[in-house]
Amino acid sequence: MTDISMIEAAAERAQGVVRRTALLSSPFLDAIAGRRVFAKCEALQHTGSFKFRGGWSAVSALSPEVRARGVLAFSSGNHAQGVARAAELHGVPATIIMPADAPRLKIENTRAMGADVVLYDRAGGEDRNAIGARLEAERGLTLIKPFDEPLVIAGQGTCGLEIAEQAAEEGVTQATVLTCCGGGGLTAGIALALEARAPGMVVRPVEPEGFDDTARSLASGGIVRNNGPEAGFCDAILTPAPGNITFPIMSRLCGPGIVVTEAEVRAAMRHAFERLKVVAEPGGAVALAAALFHGQELDDGPAIVTISGGNVDRGLFAEVLSD
């Protein structure tokens, strides 16, 4: 299981490679939310999302012999790019299995980083696990899971270490930390880091309406799955259920989940662009949406939100800005 020592080790391996992303604020956002709001801008991380942290953590921890054979990942885009870039920097092969209906930008970027992208028909029910098992066996690859992997969680936890440091620089030691949540790797990693470094902060996972598996799981005390397909507006965080590793961490350390609507996410994307000058993809804007429009569900005091990714196709972003 991931712990603070693993997160600290991941931070050591990340030195000089992973960016220390900005913690931004705006009085306009404070006025909308009715509280101080700070945004941890992981859209400015390498590959445009926090996923580079986990990808680098996992790839850099492999032995040179194992790493040289190559790595494998399943992803709709952000984990794909994070692992592909980490593999590229290490000079090793990466094979990434992506749904054919993933955002075009994410597919193109993953290929541009030198990865062998294998597309599958998600909508038609093609089994990515079967494809992955075949490629793993044929090529001797090491699978790097997107969230339910201790080294990936440790890498995402480095974001939490930075939040604790940067918030303290702002004089903030108690806050609600809102995380964009799919399978829970980022949420679990940040929660573990803050437990050790900023125990006055409470992490709250945020999900889009219709994909609130983590919120329902936390409320019920056990893992609950979504029934629908892993496709929708917030594509980056549409996982079927929290992970077997991430859920116990979230259950122990996190407050109740928050669910936001598509309209709220679209508004948050516009506010991030207009007030912070940051491009947020839909899945990367859900935490900001919760801070701006669900204040009645939060404790008093500041809110710190993750803007977890910015990999949005230009057509969709233009549409959102014109709403």
C-alpha positions, 0 to 999 in steps of 0.5 A: 500500500502507498504511504507517505514514505513512498510519496516522498520517494516519488518526489525525490525521483521527480526532482528536475523532471516533474513540474511544481505547478502553480497554485492560483487564485482570483478575486472574481472566483472568490466572489462567486464561491463566497470564500477564498478559492485556490486552484492547483493547476495540473493542466500546466503539468507536462503532458497537460495533466497530473497523470505525468506524475504517476507515469513518471513515478511508476516508470522511474521505479522499474529496474533498468532490465524490466523497463527496457522491455517496455511498458503498457497502459490502458487509457482514454488519454491522460494516463496514456500521455503520462506513461508515453512521455515517461517512457520516451524520457527513459528511452524505452518503448510504450504501448498504449491501448486507447478507445477509438472514440477518445478525444483526437488530441489525446490520441495524436499527442500520445503517438507524437510521444513515440508510443505505439497506440492500439485503438479498440472499439469501446462502444462496440464492446471490444475487450481492452483487457484481452488485447492487453493480455495478448500484447503483454505476453507477446512483447514482455511489457510491464502494465502500468495501471491508471490509478489502482497501482501503489507507485502511480498513487505515490506519484499523484501524491506529490501533488499533495505535498506541493499543495501543503507547501504552497497553501502554507505559503499563503497562510492556509493550513485548514481548507477543503481540498476538492479533487477531480475523481475518476478511479481515485488515484489523485484523490488517494495520493493527495489525501495521504500526503495531506494526512502527513503534511497538512492534517487540517485539510479535508479532501472531498472527491468530485465527480460528474453527474451520472458517474458518481461511483465514488460518492455512492461508494463512500456513502454506502461503505463499499465499492459501487459500480456505474452501470453505463458506458465509460463515455461522456462529457467528462471523458477523463474521469469516467471510470466504472468504480473506485479502485480496490487500492484507492477506495480504502484510502478514500474511505479512511481519509476523505469526506463525502463526495460531491456531484456536479452537473455538465452545465456547472462544469461548462461554466467552471471551464469558462471561469478558469479561462477567463479568470485564471487564464488556464485551459481546463478540460471537462474532467479537469474542471469538476472540482472548480465547479464544486467550489463555485456552485456547491458551497452549501456542501462545504465546510467554512473556510478556503477551498483548494481545487485541482484543475487536473487536466487541460487536454480538450479538443479545440472544437469542444473548447470553443463551443464551451466558451461560446455557451 
